[in-house]
């Protein structure tokens, strides 16, 4: 089993600085350094153990070894196949099947994506727990961004807060949507009579969804949507609110005679890699059950 490790070479511009300053520039917090110091991590320069007071020189090889992450005893590793769209030492992008919950719950204690991730980490020898950056409902399919370490999760969470992680969804909705494109700006809150269902309500949280109509068929429209906010069930609630619930979404007024789950798929994910600064744009085609509804 290998711990998560971050390595880089000191540039001439960094020469003469305290290692502490270089670590700060890499967004490694004081709390993270405390964990590294007391919970089994290491700071190495040119394969020698050092402290944060070390003065770096150009060409020094810095290695930050993060402590092993403690997994929850309630979350077991399971051998469940994953459709991996992208992977490197820092992140994973998974194309999730519909019907698989993201994390365990009382109703679904096993068989979740989190269980599958732990099983996969065991096969590659990664000493990490589960860090899901972009979550999907159980019956929504498509791309999900996973961080392989708490520190990576921290960096990606900062991107989320500044809207630098973009997700585009494909959906099939009932009826002909009249406007070719539009924005739904309507607050969403929990419905008083349900612990699950949400609704548009004036005292809800701000919620904004942008949409473009891709095509119109006999009794349905194919829509591309992008979220400006990330409220629970946001797309489902907003499309139902304007009179076009998703096919299969019986919770919000959709019929289940053509597809038995909400016809919603995370089809494009764009984010900036937290270490290379490369912008990655990944795609996942509509799954078979959704493709059948528009043929």
Buried (B, 14 or more C-beta within 10 A) or exposed (E): EEBBBBEBEBEEEBEEBBBBBBBBEBEBEEEBBEBBBEEEBBBBBEEEEBEBEBEBBEEBEBBBBBBBBEBEEEBBBBEBEBEEBBBEEBBBBBBBBBEBBBBBEEEBEEBBBBBBBBBBBBEEEBBBBBBBBBBBBBBBBBBBBBBBBBBBBBBBEEBBEEEEBBBBBBBBBBEEBEEEEBEBEBBBBBEEEEEEBBBBBEEBBEBBBBBBBBEBEEEBBBBBBBBBBBBBBBBBBBBBBBEBBBBBBEBBBBBEEBBEBBBBBBBBBBBBBBBEEEEBEBEBEBBEBBEEBBE
